[in-house]
């Protein structure tokens, strides 16, 4: 942190390379601006430009002539491939390096030639032709940069990366398995979809509260829980599913796994066209430590008992895809999802008289109702985050501190009695930022209104001042005009009757 401030804010260490990708081009254009303005002495420019050309273009030409300086062109992912494929990959990588090295060298030489044409030849003078030549050279360099960005960018973003709106929306259509799960009216449970890359695909999250999914802002505490619990448990499920011949067998073989149970995993998707597996060990949305009851948790035998045996066969694939014959036998099968909540009353003195249930769920507000004869610790099946979340007893208004439990979950000590809880995400930073944004927006509107009023009033005042000045000028000229008229009358020759008298 002392060497590179905010370095720990990057999601991955390699993202720090973005700093160079931004600052180096900016430094280049600052230098180009100094060249155009003539702030670099001609002698220094000539010496520095030759050195820069030798270092950059020279290295590119060296890489094109001797590609092996970049390494062996093989990676760790090549180990599991056939030799003929790895040889082809190495040849392609070598060819790409040589091609890009020659293109980079040509681009550098063109830019260098433009700068020398605009600034390096002759003496520096301030006449218009020299200034125009330097400006033309700078525009040429900018055009080359834009062309290069466009050509390289088309490799990564081209017509093949765009789809029609219908195709985009179509990927989120409900599958039969989604319809079956959505028939469950419980306010909150989670789904494990094994038909996709569990922790790198966000499609299941469109319809379900997904145990997996992808987010670039994933909490580190949850990532650690994935690595320490969920990955091993999912691998264990894969290995067991390969031994099952029917869905009923698969459900019966499912073990009680701590991570999936506490995350309230109720359904496991093996195939989009099949009914889901009902995981019978979900602990519910919340529970009391020491053997309390959790309303909404499945009983140990509640999963498989709700299904009808139809002799449907699973294939040996870990993804749960079925053969055509098995899929035909599974077609028309009713959903195994529960239409309502299930409640498991746990035995033992510690759990006597304790119960907690989820009443409503939204991403930023959860409501619970609980009963306990004494103060007890409740664990909520929600990922812990220290900032912004509050837990309040509705009828008393008491705020309860939220603590970390079981490495990843939220927990709190609940007072005895029957109460309703509301867990809400309302960070102070958001409220402060909202107020500050509102104040700044109002000030901006006031300044804009003031500027408009000032312009209108100023224009009217200017018109009034101009009118007053013209009137004053006219009035100041009026006496002189009258005197002139009198003089003209006095000098006017006598005509008519007066002439006759003379």
C-alpha positions in Angstrom: 0.0 0.0 0.0 2.9 2.4 0.7 4.4 1.7 -2.7 1.2 1.5 -4.8 -1.9 3.1 -3.2 -5.2 1.3 -3.7 -3.3 -1.8 -5.0 -5.4 -4.1 -2.7 -8.6 -2.8 -4.4 -8.0 -4.7 -7.6 -10.0 -8.0 -7.8 -6.9 -9.8 -9.1 -3.3 -8.7 -9.1 -3.0 -8.8 -12.9 -5.7 -6.1 -13.1 -3.0 -3.6 -12.0 -1.7 -3.8 -15.6 -4.6 -1.5 -16.5 -2.6 1.3 -14.9 0.2 0.9 -17.6 -2.4 0.5 -20.4 -3.8 3.9 -19.5 -0.8 5.9 -18.4 1.7 4.9 -21.2 -0.6 6.1 -24.1 -1.3 9.3 -22.1 2.4 9.9 -21.7 2.9 9.3 -25.4 0.2 11.9 -26.4 1.6 14.4 -23.9 5.0 14.1 -25.6 3.3 14.4 -29.0 1.7 17.6 -27.8 5.0 19.0 -26.7 6.5 18.2 -30.1 3.7 20.0 -32.0 4.0 23.0 -29.7 7.8 23.1 -30.3 8.6 22.7 -26.6 11.3 20.1 -27.3 14.6 21.5 -28.8 15.3 20.1 -32.3 18.6 18.6 -31.2 17.1 16.7 -28.3 14.2 15.5 -30.5 16.6 14.0 -33.1 18.7 12.2 -30.5 15.7 10.9 -28.5 13.8 9.8 -31.6 16.7 7.7 -32.9 17.0 6.0 -29.5 13.3 5.4 -29.2 13.2 3.9 -32.7 16.1 1.6 -32.0 14.6 0.3 -28.7 11.0 -0.2 -29.9 11.2 -1.1 -33.6 14.5 -2.9 -33.1 12.9 -5.2 -30.4 9.9 -5.9 -32.7 12.2 -6.8 -35.6 14.3 -9.0 -33.3 11.1 -10.8 -32.1 10.0 -11.4 -35.7 13.3 -12.8 -36.7 14.0 -14.9 -33.6 10.5 -15.8 -32.1 12.0 -18.2 -29.6 13.0 -15.3 -27.4 9.4 -15.2 -26.3 9.6 -18.8 -24.9 8.4 -22.2 -26.0 4.9 -21.2 -27.0 3.4 -23.9 -24.7 1.3 -23.5 -21.6 0.1 -25.5 -18.6 -3.3 -26.3 -20.3 -1.5 -28.1 -23.1 -0.5 -31.0 -20.8 -3.7 -33.0 -21.3 -3.8 -32.6 -25.1 -2.6 -34.9 -27.8 0.8 -34.1 -29.2 -0.5 -33.3 -32.7 -2.8 -30.6 -31.2 0.0 -29.1 -29.0 2.3 -28.9 -32.0 -0.4 -27.1 -34.0 -1.1 -24.7 -31.1 2.6 -23.8 -30.7 2.9 -23.2 -34.5 -0.2 -20.9 -34.4 1.2 -19.0 -31.4 4.6 -18.6 -33.1 2.9 -17.3 -36.3 0.8 -14.8 -34.4 3.9 -13.4 -32.6 5.8 -13.0 -35.9 2.9 -11.3 -37.7 2.2 -8.9 -34.8 5.9 -8.1 -34.4 6.2 -7.1 -38.1 3.0 -5.0 -37.9 4.2 -3.3 -34.8 7.6 -2.5 -36.4 5.8 -1.1 -39.4 3.5 1.1 -37.3 6.5 2.4 -35.3 8.4 3.3 -38.5 5.5 5.1 -40.0 4.9 7.2 -36.8 8.6 8.0 -36.6 8.7 9.0 -40.3 5.8 11.3 -39.8 7.3 13.0 -36.8 10.6 13.5 -38.6 8.8 14.9 -41.6 6.9 17.3 -39.5 9.6 18.4 -37.0 12.9 16.7 -37.5 14.0 18.2 -40.8 15.3 21.7 -41.2 15.4 24.5 -38.7 12.6 25.3 -36.3 10.7 28.4 -37.4 7.4 29.8 -36.5 6.0 30.4 -40.0 2.6 28.9 -41.0 4.0 26.2 -43.2 6.1 24.6 -40.5 3.2 24.8 -38.0 0.9 23.2 -40.4 3.4 20.5 -41.2 3.8 19.6 -37.5 0.0 19.6 -37.0 -0.4 17.3 -40.0 2.2 14.9 -38.7 0.5 14.8 -35.3 -2.9 14.1 -37.0 -1.3 11.3 -39.0 0.1 9.7 -35.9 -3.3 9.9 -34.2 -4.9 8.3 -37.3 -2.5 5.4 -37.3 -3.2 4.8 -33.6 -6.9 4.7 -34.2 -6.6 2.4 -37.2 -4.4 0.0 -35.2 -6.9 0.1 -32.3 -9.7 -0.7 -34.7 -7.9 -3.6 -36.4 -6.8 -5.2 -33.1 -10.1 -4.6 -31.4 -12.0 -6.4 -34.2 -10.2 -9.5 -33.2 -11.9 -9.5 -29.8 -15.2 -7.7 -30.7 -16.7 -8.4 -34.1 -19.9 -9.4 -35.8 -19.6 -12.9 -34.3 -20.0 -11.4 -30.8 -23.4 -9.8 -31.4 -26.7 -11.5 -31.5 -30.2 -10.4 -32.3 -32.5 -9.3 -29.4 -34.7 -12.4 -29.9 -31.6 -14.7 -29.6 -30.4 -12.9 -26.5 -33.8 -13.1 -24.8 -34.3 -16.7 -25.9 -31.4 -18.0 -23.8 -33.4 -17.1 -20.7 -36.6 -19.0 -21.7 -38.0 -21.2 -19.0 -36.9 -24.8 -19.3 -39.3 -27.6 -18.0 -37.1 -27.9 -14.9 -37.4 -24.2 -14.2 -41.2 -24.4 -14.4 -41.2 -27.3 -12.0 -39.0 -25.5 -9.5 -40.9 -22.2 -9.7 -44.1 -24.1 -8.8 -42.7 -24.2 -5.2 -44.2 -21.3 -3.4 -41.7 -21.1 -0.6 -40.4 -17.5 -0.4 -36.8 -18.5 -0.5 -34.6 -21.5 -1.2 -31.6 -22.1 -3.4 -30.9 -24.2 -6.5 -27.7 -26.0 -7.7 -27.6 -26.2 -11.5 -25.1 -28.9 -12.6 -25.9 -28.4 -16.3 -23.6 -25.3 -16.5 -20.3 -24.3 -15.1 -21.6 -23.8 -11.6 -19.5 -20.8 -10.4 -18.9 -19.2 -13.8 -22.4 -19.1 -15.4 -25.1 -16.7 -14.3 -28.0 -18.0 -16.5 -29.6 -20.0 -13.6 -29.7 -16.9 -11.5 -32.3 -15.4 -14.0 -35.0 -17.7 -12.5 -33.7 -19.0 -9.2 -31.7 -18.1 -6.1 -28.6 -19.7 -7.4 -25.9 -21.3 -5.2 -23.4 -20.7 -8.1 -23.4 -18.0 -10.7 -20.8 -15.4 -11.5 -20.1 -11.9 -10.3 -16.9 -9.9 -10.7 -17.6 -8.4 -7.3 -18.0 -11.8 -5.5 -17.2 -11.5 -1.8 -13.9 -13.1 -0.8 -15.6 -14.7 2.2 -17.9 -16.6 -0.1 -15.2 -17.5 -2.5 -13.3 -19.1 0.3 -16.4 -21.0 1.4 -16.7 -22.3 -2.2 -13.1 -23.5 -2.2 -13.3 -25.1 1.3 -16.7 -26.6 1.2 -18.8 -26.4 -2.0 -16.3 -27.6 -4.6 -15.6 -30.8 -2.8 -19.3 -31.4 -2.1 -20.2 -30.9 -5.7 -17.5 -33.3 -6.8 -18.9 -35.9 -4.4 -22.4 -35.5 -5.9 -21.0 -36.0 -9.4 -19.3 -39.2 -8.4 -22.5 -40.5 -6.8 -24.8 -39.6 -9.7 -22.6 -41.7 -12.0 -23.7 -44.8 -10.0 -27.4 -44.1 -10.1 -29.8 -45.6 -12.6 -32.9 -43.6 -11.8 -33.8 -40.3 -10.3 -35.2 -42.1 -7.2 -31.9 -43.9 -6.7 -30.0 -40.6 -7.2 -32.1 -38.9 -4.5 -31.7 -41.8 -2.1 -27.9 -41.7 -2.6 -27.6 -38.0 -1.9 -25.5 -37.5 1.3 -26.0 -34.8 3.8 -23.4 -32.2 3.0 -22.8 -29.3 5.3 -22.3 -26.6 2.8 -25.3 -27.3 0.6 -27.5 -28.0 3.6 -26.7 -24.6 5.3 -27.1 -22.8 2.0 -30.7 -24.1 1.9 -30.2 -26.0 -1.3 -33.6 -27.6 -2.1 -33.2 -28.6 -5.7 -30.4 -30.0 -7.9 -30.8 -29.6 -11.7 -29.3 -32.4 -13.8 -31.0 -31.8 -17.1 -33.1 -28.9 -18.4 -35.8 -31.2 -19.7 -36.1 -33.4 -16.6 -37.6 -32.8 -13.1 -35.0 -31.7 -10.6 -33.6 -33.7 -7.8 -35.1 -32.8 -4.4 -32.3 -32.4 -1.9 -33.7 -33.6 1.4 -31.2 -32.0 3.8 -31.8 -28.3 3.3 -31.7 -26.6 6.8 -34.1 -23.8 5.8 -33.7 -20.0 5.7 -32.7 -19.8 9.4 -32.2 -22.0 12.4 -31.3 -21.9 16.1 -28.0 -23.3 17.1 -28.2 -26.4 19.3 -31.1 -28.1 17.7 -33.9 -25.6 17.0 -36.6 -25.9 14.5 -36.4 -24.1 11.2 -39.7 -23.6 9.3 -39.2 -24.3 5.7 -36.5 -26.9 6.1 -36.9 -30.3 4.5 -37.2 -33.4 6.6 -34.6 -36.1 6.0 -37.0 -38.2 4.0 -39.1 -35.4 2.4 -37.3 -35.3 -0.9 -37.7 -38.7 -2.4 -41.1 -39.4 -0.8 -42.9 -36.8 -2.8 -42.0 -38.4 -6.1 -43.6 -41.2 -8.0 -41.4 -44.0 -9.1 -41.3 -44.3 -12.9 -38.2 -46.3 -13.6 -36.5 -43.4 -15.2 -32.8 -44.0 -16.0 -30.0 -41.6 -15.6 -27.0 -41.8 -17.8 -23.6 -42.2 -16.3 -22.7 -38.6 -17.2 -21.9 -36.4 -14.3 -24.0 -33.6 -15.8 -27.1 -35.8 -15.4 -28.1 -35.9 -19.0 -30.3 -38.9 -19.9 -30.4 -41.1 -22.8 -33.2 -40.8 -25.4 -35.1 -43.7 -24.0 -34.9 -42.5 -20.4 -35.9 -39.0 -21.5 -39.0 -40.5 -23.1 -39.9 -42.3 -20.0 -39.4 -39.1 -18.0 -41.6 -36.9 -20.2 -44.8 -35.8 -18.7 -43.5 -36.4 -15.2 -44.9 -34.2 -12.6 -42.7 -31.8 -10.6 -41.3 -33.0 -7.4 -41.4 -29.5 -5.9 -43.3 -28.9 -2.8 -46.3 -26.6 -3.2 -46.0 -25.3 0.3 -43.6 -25.1 3.2 -42.4 -28.0 5.1 -41.5 -27.8 8.8 -39.2 -30.1 10.7 -39.5 -30.1 14.5 -36.1 -31.1 15.8 -36.1 -33.1 19.0 -34.1 -32.6 22.1 -34.3 -30.2 25.0 -32.2 -27.5 23.2 -34.8 -27.3 20.4 -37.9 -27.4 22.5 -40.2 -24.4 21.8 -37.9 -22.7 19.3 -39.0 -21.9 15.8 -38.0 -19.4 13.2 -39.5 -18.8 9.7 -39.0 -16.5 6.8 -42.0 -14.3 6.1 -40.9 -12.4 3.0 -37.7 -12.0 0.9 -36.3 -9.2 -1.2 -32.6 -8.7 -1.9 -32.4 -5.8 0.5 -35.0 -6.7 3.1 -35.9 -10.0 4.8 -38.6 -10.5 7.4 -38.7 -13.3 10.0 -41.0 -14.5 12.8 -39.5 -16.5 15.6 -40.4 -18.0 19.0 -37.9 -19.0 21.7 -38.4 -19.4 25.5 -35.0 -17.9 26.2 -32.3 -15.9 24.5 -30.9 -18.0 21.7 -28.4 -17.7 18.8 -30.0 -17.9 15.4 -28.1 -18.5 12.2 -29.4 -17.1 8.9 -28.7 -18.7 5.6 -27.3 -15.5 4.1 -23.7 -14.5 3.3 -22.2 -12.3 6.0 -21.2 -8.8 5.1 -20.2 -6.4 7.9 -21.3 -3.1 6.4 -24.8 -1.9 5.8 -27.0 -4.7 7.2 -29.1 -4.1 10.2 -31.4 -6.4 12.2 -34.3 -5.0 14.2 -37.0 -6.4 16.4 -40.1 -4.9 14.9 -42.3 -4.6 18.0 -39.6 -3.3 20.4 -37.4 -1.4 17.9 -34.3 -3.0 19.4 -31.3 -3.2 17.0 -29.5 -6.5 17.3 -25.8 -6.9 16.3 -25.1 -9.2 13.4 -22.0 -11.5 13.7 -20.2 -14.1 11.6 -21.0 -17.7 12.1 -19.7 -20.9 10.4 -17.2 -19.0 8.3 -19.8 -17.4 6.0 -23.3 -17.0 7.5 -25.0 -14.2 9.5 -26.0 -14.8 13.1 -27.5 -12.9 16.0 -28.6 -13.5 19.6 -32.4 -13.2 19.7 -34.3 -12.1 22.8 -36.8 -14.5 24.3 -40.4 -14.4 23.3 -42.3 -14.3 20.1 -41.2 -11.5 17.8 -40.9 -10.4 14.2 -37.5 -9.4 12.8 -36.6 -7.3 9.8 -33.1 -7.6 8.3 -32.5 -4.6 6.0 -29.6 -3.4 3.9 -29.4 0.4 4.4 -25.7 1.5 4.5 -25.0 4.9 5.9 -22.6 5.6 3.0 -25.5 5.3 0.6 -27.7 7.6 2.6 -24.9 10.2 2.9 -24.1 9.9 -0.8 -27.8 10.3 -1.7 -28.1 13.4 0.4 -24.9 14.8 -1.1 -26.0 14.0 -4.6 -29.4 15.6 -3.9 -27.8 18.8 -2.6 -25.4 19.0 -5.5 -28.2 18.4 -8.0 -30.3 21.2 -6.4 -27.3 23.6 -6.4 -26.7 22.8 -10.1 -30.4 23.5 -10.9 -30.2 26.8 -8.9 -27.1 27.8 -10.7 -28.6 27.0 -14.1 -31.8 28.9 -13.1 -29.7 31.8 -11.9 -27.7 31.9 -15.1 -30.8 31.9 -17.2 -32.3 34.8 -15.1 -29.0 36.7 -15.3 -28.9 36.3 -19.1 -32.6 37.4 -19.5 -32.4 40.3 -17.1 -29.0 41.3 -18.5 -30.3 41.3 -22.0 -33.3 43.4 -21.1 -31.1 45.8 -19.2 -28.8 46.1 -22.2 -31.7 46.8 -24.5 -33.0 49.4 -22.0 -29.5 51.0 -21.7 -29.1 51.2 -25.5 -32.6 52.7 -25.8 -31.8 55.3 -23.1 -28.5 56.2 -24.8 -30.2 56.7 -28.2 -32.8 58.9 -26.6 -30.2 61.0 -24.8 -28.2 61.3 -28.0 -31.3 62.4 -29.8 -32.2 65.0 -27.1 -28.7 66.4 -27.1 -28.9 66.9 -30.8 -32.3 68.7 -30.8 -31.2 72.3 -29.7 -28.5 72.4 -32.3 -31.0 71.3 -34.9 -33.4 74.1 -33.9 -30.7 76.7 -34.1 -29.7 75.5 -37.5 -33.2 75.6 -38.7 -33.5 79.3 -37.5 -30.3 80.2 -39.2 -31.6 78.6 -42.4 -34.8 80.6 -42.2 -32.9 83.8 -41.6 -30.7 83.3 -44.6 -33.6 82.3 -46.9 -34.1 84.8 -49.7 -37.1 87.1 -49.6 -39.7 86.2 -52.3 -43.2 87.2 -53.3 -44.8 90.4 -52.0 -41.6 91.5 -50.2 -39.7 91.5 -53.5 -42.4 93.6 -55.1 -42.2 96.2 -52.3 -38.4 96.4 -52.8 
